[in-house]
Amino acid sequence: MEKIAKKGKKKEIRTLLVDRLHEAIKTLGVSKSGKKVEKILDKTSKKLAARVANQLKKENKKMRKAGSKVKKDKKVNGHQPVAA
């Protein structure tokens, strides 16, 4: 489940959100949600998925930049003296 969300694809995140919201509604004791509820869930899940996907992309970009900086530092400081 978390592996799917880490990719940052809007559609996958949206389906994950909708499934979780349906589970939450069922735990409240409502057997079937109405048309209006489905419409609201669809709209909100689209908006949330877009925002979450953008946030995941930003975080992945930061991680890649941080990883490349570490690699560059290792290349520059590759010849370190060994203590006896």
Secondary structure by P-SEA (a helix, b strand, c coil): caaaaaaccaaaaaaaaaaaaaaaaaaaccccccaaaaaaaaaaaaaaaaaaaaaaaaaaaaaaaaaaaaaaaaaaaccccccc
